[in-house]
Amino acid sequence: MSLVKHGLSLLIASTLAVSSTSAFAGKSDDTLTYASNSWPENISPYHNNLREGVILGHLAWDTLIYRDPDTGKYKPMLATKWEWKDPTHLVLNLRKDVKFQNGDAFSADDVAFTFNYALDPSSKVVTLQNISWIKHVNKIDDYTVEFELNKPFPAAIEYLAGPLPIYPEKYFKKVGLAGFDKAPIGTGPYQITKVVNGQEVDMVKNPHYFKESPIGQPKIGKIKFVLIPDPDTRVAQLMTGQVDWIWRVPSDQADQLKQMPNVDVLSSETMRVGFLTLNSRKADSPFKNVKVREAVNYSIKRKALASALVRGGSRPLSAPCFPDQFGCEAQDAVQYPYNPKKAKQLLADAGYPDGFDTDIYAYRDRDYVEAVIGDLRKVGIRAKLHYMSYAALRDQARSGKVPMAFQTWGSYSINDASAIVSVYFKGGADDEDKDPQVIKWLDQADTSTDPKERQKLYGEAIHKITKNAYWAPMFTYSSNYAFTKDLNFKAYPDELPRFWEASWK
């Protein structure tokens, strides 16, 4: 029997009986322990694309530019200033007083090395879409670099303020990627001191973190990330004080946790979106028929999923992107309101009057996937669930072996449609449709320096993507955070918990 779903109330009652004022151990030893259900395939931020890896990346490394989440303004971080020499050359001046956590001085060599290494195919970077706009990075002098772009890319500053940390050249060349995964070094507010693969990452406050950082100085002395795949166990360990912070708590469980006197619950919409991919590459795939793909879209109760299951401000989606991202306009998308009768008719018209059997793959949110499977079953699409790690699902999808998948994407917190639409529809490894017209529009949208033209081009691409039902967009994600009342914590829509801002009460 599930502890959370069937016994959470009893556990809450027993915890209340033991104590209503007991303090968590985290505050007493100045260690914030946070738990999640997924483990990045590599600690190196360029070699994983899991949200847990993004979090670690921002704790241990700095980027050249910082975007203030409250104002949206770009601020100096490792770079003190930047200037476009022309549409394809960006010059950045760097700080002279920053050291890596092993004592090595930060300089232009590290910036040039990081990007040129990542661009080298032999580095096997899995986040290539985040840097593919860069042709080469040139060192001008010890504290000046020039980014040479393949084409104009107006979102460059947004990307440099997002998922692109700087590595230490000498140390990385000494230990290699395997060594870096075990003992990474950055310039960030926290230093990773221990990595137990698949179990935990220990971090300590960087005592030499540069004073001019726009994020300020970290307040909590130690941070520990632990992997707890089972949601019941995560909730139980939060309530008993073994962990201090968890997230992705289902809304019904979050409501119950609000009864706990030593737990705070915070709900917030995020930039993450959920969607179904429909692989039409195989000749015998039902999804090769656009009517089948349309039927899938008409079969999903998006509003009910968002309001009754996800909750917390979740919104149903029609476009394949987060609504507030630049270039993501709902009016450009073809609408598929819930209509199971029409879905059945479309299946019959496509030659499947009795429906068909298929496989569906997923790596998270089993309850959401099961609700989708239920919707599909009502129109005759009988989907068998295959649940696996994200890395395994991604690799199988890229090899064309996944007919349907429930996936999510947080855009690396980049507030631009290129961070999702261009990732999945511009001909890259994750593009299962490779529509030449869509690819052309997106290439033009990504490189145009005219904001209105960019919006128009993204709109045309989104219209065709949805008209052809390449995806079934689902809903935006909200996130329920639950944490000890001893902790001051603020959530942001970009789904990046800024633990360096957190403090003990």
C-alpha positions in Angstrom: 0.0 0.0 0.0 1.3 3.5 -0.9 2.4 5.4 2.1 1.6 8.8 0.6 -1.7 7.9 -1.2 -3.1 5.7 1.5 -1.3 6.4 4.7 -0.2 10.0 4.6 -2.9 11.2 7.0 -1.9 8.6 9.6 1.7 9.6 9.3 0.8 13.3 9.7 -1.3 12.4 12.7 1.5 10.4 14.3 4.0 13.2 13.6 1.7 15.8 15.1 1.4 13.6 18.2 5.2 13.4 18.6 5.9 17.1 18.3 4.5 20.2 16.8 7.5 22.4 17.4 10.6 20.1 16.8 13.3 21.6 14.6 14.8 19.9 11.6 18.4 18.7 11.8 19.3 20.8 8.8 19.3 24.1 10.6 21.2 22.7 13.6 24.2 21.7 11.4 23.7 24.3 8.7 23.0 21.7 6.0 20.2 22.1 3.6 19.3 18.6 2.3 17.1 18.6 -0.8 15.7 15.5 -2.5 14.6 14.7 -6.0 13.6 11.7 -8.1 16.1 11.9 -11.0 19.8 11.8 -11.3 21.8 13.5 -14.1 23.8 11.2 -16.3 26.8 13.4 -15.7 27.5 16.2 -13.2 29.0 18.3 -16.1 26.2 20.7 -17.1 27.1 20.3 -20.8 26.7 16.6 -20.6 23.3 16.3 -19.1 19.9 17.9 -19.8 18.0 17.0 -16.7 16.6 19.7 -14.4 18.5 18.3 -11.5 21.7 18.9 -13.5 20.6 22.4 -14.2 20.2 23.1 -10.5 23.7 21.7 -9.7 25.1 23.7 -12.6 23.9 27.0 -11.2 25.1 26.1 -7.7 28.7 25.2 -8.6 29.3 27.3 -11.7 28.8 30.9 -12.9 27.8 32.2 -16.3 29.1 35.2 -18.1 25.9 37.2 -17.7 23.1 37.0 -15.2 19.4 37.7 -15.8 17.6 39.1 -12.8 14.5 36.9 -12.4 12.5 39.7 -10.8 13.2 42.4 -13.4 14.4 40.5 -16.4 17.4 42.8 -16.7 20.8 41.4 -17.7 23.6 42.0 -15.2 27.4 41.5 -15.2 28.5 38.2 -13.8 31.8 36.7 -15.0 31.7 39.3 -17.7 31.7 43.0 -16.7 30.3 44.3 -20.0 29.5 43.2 -23.5 29.0 44.9 -26.9 28.0 43.8 -30.4 30.8 44.6 -32.8 28.4 43.6 -35.6 25.5 41.1 -35.8 27.8 38.1 -35.7 30.6 39.3 -33.3 30.0 39.8 -29.6 32.9 41.1 -27.5 32.9 40.6 -23.7 35.2 42.0 -21.0 35.8 39.7 -18.1 36.4 40.1 -14.4 40.0 40.1 -13.2 39.4 39.1 -9.5 37.7 35.7 -9.8 39.2 32.3 -8.9 38.0 28.8 -9.5 37.3 26.8 -6.4 40.7 25.0 -6.6 42.5 28.4 -6.6 43.2 28.7 -10.3 42.6 32.2 -11.7 39.7 32.7 -14.1 40.6 34.3 -17.4 39.7 34.5 -21.1 41.5 31.1 -21.6 38.8 29.4 -19.6 35.9 31.0 -21.6 37.4 30.2 -25.0 38.2 26.7 -23.9 34.8 26.0 -22.5 32.9 26.9 -25.7 35.4 25.6 -28.2 35.6 22.3 -26.3 31.8 22.0 -26.1 31.5 22.7 -29.9 34.0 19.9 -30.7 31.9 16.8 -31.7 34.4 14.6 -29.8 33.2 16.2 -26.6 29.8 14.5 -27.0 27.9 17.4 -25.5 24.2 16.5 -25.1 23.1 20.2 -24.9 24.5 21.1 -28.3 21.3 23.1 -29.2 22.3 25.7 -26.5 25.6 26.5 -28.2 25.0 25.6 -31.9 24.7 29.3 -32.7 28.4 29.8 -31.8 31.0 29.3 -34.5 34.1 29.9 -32.4 35.2 31.9 -29.3 38.4 33.9 -29.7 40.7 35.1 -26.9 41.5 38.8 -27.5 43.6 39.3 -24.4 43.7 37.8 -20.9 40.3 39.3 -20.0 38.6 39.9 -23.3 36.9 37.4 -25.6 35.0 37.6 -28.9 32.1 35.3 -29.7 32.0 34.6 -33.5 28.5 33.5 -34.5 27.5 31.3 -37.4 24.6 33.7 -38.1 23.0 36.6 -36.3 21.4 35.2 -33.1 19.5 37.9 -31.2 18.8 35.6 -28.2 22.6 35.2 -27.6 22.6 37.3 -24.4 19.6 35.2 -23.0 21.5 32.0 -23.6 24.7 33.3 -22.1 22.7 34.2 -19.0 21.2 30.7 -18.9 22.6 27.2 -19.2 26.2 28.1 -20.3 28.7 27.9 -17.3 32.4 28.4 -17.6 34.9 25.5 -16.9 38.5 25.7 -15.7 40.7 24.9 -18.7 43.8 23.6 -16.8 41.9 21.4 -14.4 39.5 20.0 -17.0 42.4 19.0 -19.3 44.1 17.4 -16.3 41.2 15.2 -15.1 39.1 14.8 -18.3 35.4 14.4 -18.4 35.3 11.3 -16.3 37.4 13.0 -13.5 35.3 16.1 -13.8 32.1 14.1 -13.2 33.6 12.8 -10.0 35.2 16.0 -8.7 33.9 19.1 -10.6 35.3 22.6 -10.2 33.6 25.9 -11.0 33.5 29.5 -9.7 30.0 29.3 -8.3 28.6 30.1 -4.8 29.0 26.4 -3.8 31.8 23.9 -4.3 31.0 20.3 -4.9 33.0 18.2 -2.4 31.6 14.7 -2.9 29.8 12.9 -5.6 28.4 9.4 -5.0 27.0 8.5 -8.4 23.2 7.8 -8.2 23.0 8.7 -4.5 24.2 12.1 -3.4 26.2 15.3 -4.1 27.7 17.2 -1.2 28.4 21.0 -1.4 30.0 23.6 0.8 29.7 27.4 0.6 32.5 28.9 -1.5 34.3 31.1 1.0 36.1 33.0 -1.8 33.0 33.7 -3.9 33.5 37.1 -5.6 31.8 39.9 -3.8 30.5 41.7 -6.9 28.4 38.7 -7.9 24.8 39.8 -8.8 23.4 36.8 -6.8 25.1 37.9 -3.6 26.8 35.7 -1.1 25.4 32.2 -0.2 23.9 32.1 3.2 23.7 28.4 4.1 26.9 26.6 4.9 26.4 23.2 3.3 24.0 21.8 0.8 23.3 18.1 0.0 21.4 16.7 -3.0 20.1 13.2 -2.5 18.3 10.9 -4.9 15.1 9.4 -3.5 13.1 7.9 -6.5 10.1 6.9 -4.4 7.7 9.8 -3.8 6.3 8.2 -0.6 9.8 8.0 0.8 10.6 11.6 -0.1 7.5 12.9 1.7 8.1 10.7 4.7 11.7 11.9 5.1 10.6 15.5 4.8 8.1 15.0 7.6 10.6 13.2 9.8 13.3 15.8 9.2 15.7 13.7 7.2 15.4 16.1 4.3 14.6 19.8 4.3 13.2 20.4 0.8 11.3 18.4 -1.9 9.4 19.4 -5.0 7.0 18.0 -7.6 4.7 17.0 -4.8 1.3 16.0 -6.2 -1.4 18.6 -5.3 -3.5 16.2 -3.2 -0.5 15.3 -1.1 0.5 19.0 -0.9 -2.9 19.8 0.6 -2.3 17.2 3.3 1.2 18.4 4.0 -0.2 21.8 4.8 -1.5 20.3 8.0 2.0 19.7 9.2 3.1 22.4 11.7 6.8 22.1 10.7 6.3 22.1 6.9 5.6 24.9 4.5 4.1 24.3 1.1 4.5 26.7 -1.9 2.8 26.3 -5.3 4.1 28.1 -8.4 3.6 27.8 -12.2 6.9 27.1 -14.0 8.2 27.4 -17.5 8.1 23.6 -17.9 5.5 22.2 -20.3 4.2 18.7 -20.9 3.5 17.2 -24.3 3.1 13.9 -26.2 5.5 13.2 -29.1 4.1 11.2 -32.0 6.7 9.4 -34.0 5.7 9.0 -37.7 9.0 7.9 -39.1 8.2 4.2 -39.3 6.3 3.2 -42.4 3.8 1.1 -40.5 3.3 3.6 -37.7 -0.4 4.7 -37.2 1.0 8.1 -36.4 2.2 8.5 -40.0 -1.4 9.4 -40.7 -2.3 13.0 -39.8 -5.8 12.0 -38.9 -4.5 9.6 -36.2 -2.3 12.5 -34.8 -5.3 14.8 -34.8 -7.4 12.1 -33.0 -4.8 11.9 -30.3 -5.0 15.7 -29.9 -8.8 15.6 -29.7 -8.8 12.8 -27.1 -6.9 14.7 -24.4 -8.8 16.5 -21.6 -6.2 19.3 -21.3 -8.3 21.6 -19.1 -9.2 18.8 -16.7 -5.6 17.6 -16.5 -4.4 21.2 -15.8 -7.1 22.2 -13.3 -7.8 18.9 -11.5 -4.6 16.9 -11.6 -1.6 19.3 -12.1 -3.3 22.3 -10.4 -1.3 25.1 -8.8 -1.9 27.5 -11.7 -1.3 25.0 -14.5 -2.7 26.0 -17.9 -3.8 23.9 -20.8 -1.6 24.3 -23.9 -2.3 24.6 -27.6 1.2 25.7 -28.8 4.4 23.6 -28.4 6.1 26.1 -26.1 5.6 28.1 -22.8 3.0 30.8 -23.4 5.2 33.6 -22.0 8.2 32.9 -24.1 9.1 35.3 -26.8 7.6 34.0 -30.0 5.1 31.7 -28.4 1.6 32.9 -29.3 -1.4 30.8 -28.6 -3.4 32.4 -31.4 -0.9 30.9 -33.9 -1.7 27.4 -32.9 -4.5 25.2 -34.3 -6.9 24.4 -31.5 -7.9 20.8 -30.5 -10.7 21.0 -27.9 -11.6 17.8 -26.1 -13.9 15.9 -28.5 -13.7 12.1 -28.2 -16.5 11.6 -30.8 -14.5 13.5 -33.4 -11.3 11.5 -32.3 -13.1 8.2 -32.9 -14.4 9.4 -36.3 -10.9 10.4 -37.3 -9.5 7.0 -36.3 -12.2 5.3 -38.4 -11.4 7.6 -41.4 -7.7 6.7 -41.0 -8.5 2.9 -41.2 -8.7 2.2 -37.4 -12.4 1.9 -36.6 -11.5 -0.4 -33.6 -8.5 1.7 -32.6 -5.1 0.2 -32.2 -2.4 -0.9 -29.7 0.7 1.1 -29.2 3.5 1.7 -26.7 3.9 5.0 -24.7 7.1 5.9 -23.0 7.7 8.2 -20.0 10.3 9.0 -17.4 8.4 11.0 -14.8 4.9 11.9 -13.5 3.4 8.4 -13.8 0.0 9.6 -12.5 -0.2 12.2 -15.3 0.8 9.6 -17.9 -1.8 7.2 -16.6 -4.5 9.9 -16.9 -3.5 10.4 -20.5 -3.5 6.7 -21.2 -7.1 6.7 -19.8 -8.1 9.4 -22.2 -6.6 7.6 -25.1 -8.2 4.3 -24.2 -11.7 5.9 -24.3 -11.3 6.6 -28.1 -9.7 3.2 -28.8 -6.0 3.9 -28.6 -4.6 1.2 -26.2 -1.3 2.4 -24.9 1.1 0.2 -22.9 3.4 2.2 -20.6 7.2 1.8 -20.6 8.7 3.8 -17.7 12.5 4.4 -17.7 15.2 7.0 -17.1 15.2 10.2 -19.1 18.6 9.4 -20.7 17.3 6.0 -21.8 14.1 7.4 -23.2 15.9 10.2 -25.1 18.4 7.7 -26.7 15.6 5.4 -27.8 13.5 8.3 -29.1 16.5 9.6 -31.1 16.9 6.2 -32.7 13.3 6.1 -33.8 12.1 3.4 -31.4 9.5 5.3 -29.5 6.1 5.6 -31.2 4.6 7.9 -28.5 6.2 9.5 -25.4 5.0 11.7 -22.6 7.8 14.3 -22.1 8.4 17.6 -20.5 10.8 20.5 -21.2 11.8 23.4 -19.1 13.7 25.3 -21.9 16.7 25.6 -19.5 14.7 28.6 -18.1 15.4 30.5 -21.4 12.6 32.9 -22.1 12.7 32.5 -25.9 10.7 30.1 -28.2 14.0 29.0 -29.8 14.8 27.1 -26.5 12.0 24.6 -27.2 10.4 24.9 -30.7 13.8 25.0 -32.4 15.1 22.2 -30.2 12.3 19.8 -31.4 11.4 21.0 -34.8 14.6 22.5 -36.5 16.1 19.3 -37.9 18.2 18.4 -34.8 18.5 15.1 -33.0 15.1 15.5 -31.3 13.2 16.5 -34.4 11.1 13.5 -35.3 9.3 15.2 -38.2 12.0 17.2 -40.0 9.5 19.3 -41.9 11.7 21.3 -44.3 9.4 24.4 -44.3 9.2 24.5 -40.5 13.0 24.1 -40.3 13.4 27.0 -42.7 11.0 29.3 -40.8 12.7 28.5 -37.5 16.2 29.0 -38.9 15.1 32.5 -40.1 13.3 33.2 -36.8 16.3 32.3 -34.7 18.6 34.6 -36.7 16.5 37.6 -37.6 17.4 40.8 -35.8 13.9 42.2 -36.3 11.6 41.2 -33.2 8.4 41.5 -35.3 9.8 39.3 -38.0 10.9 36.8 -35.5 7.4 36.6 -34.0 5.9 36.2 -37.4 8.2 33.4 -38.4 7.7 31.5 -35.1 4.0 32.0 -35.5 4.1 30.4 -39.0 6.1 27.5 -37.7 3.8 26.9 -34.7 0.7 27.0 -37.0 2.1 24.3 -39.3 3.4 22.2 -36.4 -0.1 22.2 -34.8 -2.0 22.0 -38.1 -0.1 18.8 -38.8 -0.4 17.6 -35.2 3.2 16.7 -34.9 2.8 16.9 -31.1 0.0 16.9 -28.7 0.8 19.9 -26.4 -0.6 19.2 -22.9 -0.2 21.7 -20.1 2.1 24.0 -18.3 3.6 22.6 -15.1 3.1 24.0 -11.7 5.4 22.9 -9.0 4.5 22.2 -5.4 7.5 22.8 -3.1 7.4 21.4 0.4 10.1 22.4 2.9 10.9 22.8 6.6 9.4 25.9 8.2 13.0 26.7 9.4 13.8 27.6 5.8 13.3 30.9 3.9 12.7 29.9 0.3 11.4 31.7 -2.7 10.2 30.0 -5.9 10.5 31.4 -9.4 8.7 30.6 -12.7 11.9 29.5 -14.4 11.9 26.3 -12.2 15.3 27.1 -10.8 15.4 26.8 -7.0 18.0 29.4 -6.0 19.4 27.8 -2.9 22.1 30.4 -2.6 19.3 32.8 -1.7 17.8 30.5 0.9 18.5 31.1 4.6 17.5 29.7 8.0 14.9 31.5 10.1 
